[in-house]
Amino acid sequence: DGINNITNGRSFERVVQRVLENQNLSRREAQVALCCAEGLTNAQIGERLKVTEQTVKFHLRNIFIKFGVRRRAELISRLLM
């Protein structure tokens, strides 16, 4: 198990579902959360979404607040529940 396996199969479907169910997330926050679940770094997320690393950090802070978590591992764990 681990982050690499999240992007394969049912686990990732669960992540997508959890993100979609959280109506408080903006479209961009949902994209950032999914990239985070894929194991991408802030720099890689920024590259993929064509935003700065600071913007990624801004979105992650909002996502963490909305999910009631303090770090990425907690977010991923919450998304997999």
C-alpha positions as CSV (number, residue, x, y, z in Angstrom):
1,D,0.0,0.0,0.0
2,G,1.0,3.6,0.0
3,I,0.7,6.7,-2.0
4,N,1.8,5.1,-5.3
5,N,-1.1,2.6,-5.0
6,I,-3.6,5.3,-4.2
7,T,-3.7,6.3,-7.9
8,N,-4.6,2.8,-9.0
9,G,-8.0,1.3,-8.7
10,R,-10.6,1.6,-6.0
11,S,-8.6,3.6,-3.6
12,F,-8.3,6.5,-6.0
13,E,-12.0,6.2,-6.9
14,R,-12.7,6.6,-3.2
15,V,-10.4,9.7,-3.1
16,V,-12.2,11.2,-6.1
17,Q,-15.6,10.5,-4.5
18,R,-14.6,12.0,-1.2
19,V,-13.3,15.2,-2.9
20,L,-16.5,15.5,-5.0
21,E,-18.7,14.9,-1.9
22,N,-17.0,17.8,-0.1
23,Q,-19.1,20.6,-1.5
24,N,-17.1,23.2,0.4
25,L,-14.1,22.7,-1.9
26,S,-13.6,25.1,-4.9
27,R,-12.9,23.5,-8.2
28,R,-9.2,24.4,-7.9
29,E,-9.0,23.1,-4.3
30,A,-10.4,19.8,-5.5
31,Q,-7.8,19.6,-8.2
32,V,-5.0,20.4,-5.7
33,A,-6.4,17.7,-3.3
34,L,-6.4,15.1,-6.0
35,C,-2.8,16.0,-7.1
36,C,-1.8,15.7,-3.4
37,A,-3.4,12.3,-3.2
38,E,-1.3,11.3,-6.3
39,G,1.8,12.1,-4.3
40,L,2.8,15.2,-6.2
41,T,5.0,17.9,-4.6
42,N,3.8,21.5,-4.3
43,A,6.1,22.3,-7.2
44,Q,4.7,19.5,-9.4
45,I,1.1,20.5,-8.6
46,G,1.9,24.1,-9.5
47,E,3.5,22.9,-12.8
48,R,0.5,20.7,-13.6
49,L,-2.1,23.4,-12.8
50,K,-0.1,26.3,-14.2
51,V,0.0,28.2,-10.9
52,T,2.8,29.2,-8.5
53,E,4.0,27.1,-5.6
54,Q,2.7,29.9,-3.3
55,T,-0.8,29.5,-4.8
56,V,-0.6,25.7,-4.3
57,K,0.3,26.3,-0.6
58,F,-2.6,28.8,-0.3
59,H,-5.1,26.2,-1.6
60,L,-3.6,23.4,0.6
61,R,-4.1,25.6,3.7
62,N,-7.7,26.0,2.8
63,I,-8.1,22.3,2.0
64,F,-6.5,21.4,5.4
65,I,-8.9,23.7,7.2
66,K,-12.0,22.4,5.4
67,F,-10.9,18.7,6.1
68,G,-9.8,19.5,9.7
69,V,-6.3,18.2,9.1
70,R,-2.8,19.6,9.7
71,R,-0.7,17.8,7.1
72,R,-0.8,16.0,3.7
73,A,-0.7,12.5,5.3
74,E,-3.7,13.3,7.4
75,L,-5.5,14.7,4.3
76,I,-4.8,11.5,2.3
77,S,-5.9,9.3,5.2
78,R,-9.1,11.3,5.5
79,L,-9.7,11.1,1.7
80,L,-9.3,7.3,1.9
81,M,-11.8,6.8,4.7
